[in-house]
Amino acid sequence: MNEVRILAPAGMLGYGIPEKSFQAGLAMKPHAIVIDAGSTDAGPHKLGAGVGIVSKIAAKKDFDMMLTAGLAHKIPVIVGSAGGSGGKPHINWTLEVVKELAAERGWKLRVAVINATADKEWLKDQLQKGRISPMTGAPELTLEDIEQSTEIVAQMGHEPYLEALAQGVDLIIAGRSYDPSMTVAACIHNGNHNLGLAYHMGKIIECGCLCTIPGGPDAIMGILYGDSFVIQSLNPERRCTPLSVAAHTLYEKEHPYHLAGPGGVLDLERCTFEQLENNAVRVRGSQFVPDQVYKVKLEGAKLAGYRSIFIGALRDPLAVAAVDEIIGAGTYMARCMMKQLELDDHQVFMDFKVYGRDGVMAEREPVKQAAPHELCVVAEFVAPTQEQAAAICAKARAGMMHFHYTGRKATAGNLALPFAPSDFSVGPAYQFSVYHLVEVDSPLAFFTTTYQTIGEEE
């Protein structure tokens, strides 16, 4: 099979592309420049609100570097999960960045745009036909969940990308994607059809140099052969080792060597990792096992309410010891305000995270007898309207500020408030409403591709 070289200039679009490493990658004459632009790591907000993960100026800077090189060397640039969550608003935002840059640079680009947003009526039909099942831990999907979602996307596999590459485009901007899909499509397009190796290589390089020692935001090269692939560091200060590459193979997996994705499972049980010269590692043994029924993952978000928060710190040892009493006072006062607003527990969410004690792991925190000298409380309130959330937040904060806890000698000032104003109206809060698998008749059936020319002769 053909040797295929894939340049991943960064772990995520907008995080910055180191010039020296990127140029070292270009010198190796890659067949494609591939970059992931999204994730659900930050939760459902970006998907539900239709906003990007990175700033426009950051995305534009990275696009400038990639497209300048891609056009000069006739290398396709492939962007997955555009705009962060890969919905229609995120794709449109990404297109606007590219159009603005093309106008400034005088470029003419042939662009493929792959939509990943689900049609709600189609989804309802699939649900009624019994073709949608929940991911682990998710409840059964309902028609109401679909209707209430502001955006629902599906993770595409490599097939829509492969179809777009066949059209000879300069740039692919795709909606929500399985992270390795862009790499796999580029490998197949250039003559290497080993899905197991290609998917494994794509899964490693989509995070840039997180598979190196030290890890960090940097460019990396993946080279696919007939019986193996090589991960090559492009920065001499970052080393690929068998341990670092194997460790990243375990990244974001619920099972150590079985990784489910669109259309099949990546089986890594028999993988080997071999140290090479020039900070590179060779990997063998990756296998792709197709599913009998092709499924894609759905992600949807709906509005949960409007959030207000405050942050307060405690340093007095008496207050630190009585933090649960103080939080109890805040909870009581919050409920008093809820009663005045005619709201109940089904309409309001409140949470108090105590950092320095168990703020990260909550009830799962194994250290039960911590003796911190200071604590930070982050209090959160979500209500049907922003005004209601702000009112409940203010009432809770005042209650915690002035509560007479056990042993208190002062008359007020239980919390140190680091900001003025002390309360923040954060805005809409979203929650995942769809986290399910849907059966599809074809890997291409769900995803639609359109083609356009951006630039001088639009």
ABEGO torsion letter per residue (X at the ends): XBBBBBBBABABBGAEBBAAAAAAAAAAGBABBBBBABBAAAEAAAAAAGBBABBAAAAAAAAAAAAAAAAAAGBBBBBBGBGGAGBAAAAAAAAAAAAAAAAAAGBBBBBBBBBABBBAAAAAAAAAAGABBBBBGBBBBBAAAAAABABBBBBBBAAAAAAAAAAGBABBBBBBBBAAAAAAAAAAAAGBABAAAAAAAAAAAAAEAAABOBBEBBBBBBBBBAABBBBBBABAABBBBAAAAAAAAABGBABAABBBBBGEBBBAAABBBBBBBGGBBBBBGBBBBBBABBBBBBBBBBBAEBBBBBBBBBABAAAAAAAAAAAAAAAAAAAAAAAAAGBBAAABBBBBBBBGAAAAAEAABABAABBBABBBBBBBBBBABAAAAAAAAAAAAAAAAABBBBGBABABGABBBABOBABBBAEBBBBBABBBBBBBABAAAABBBBBBBBEAAX
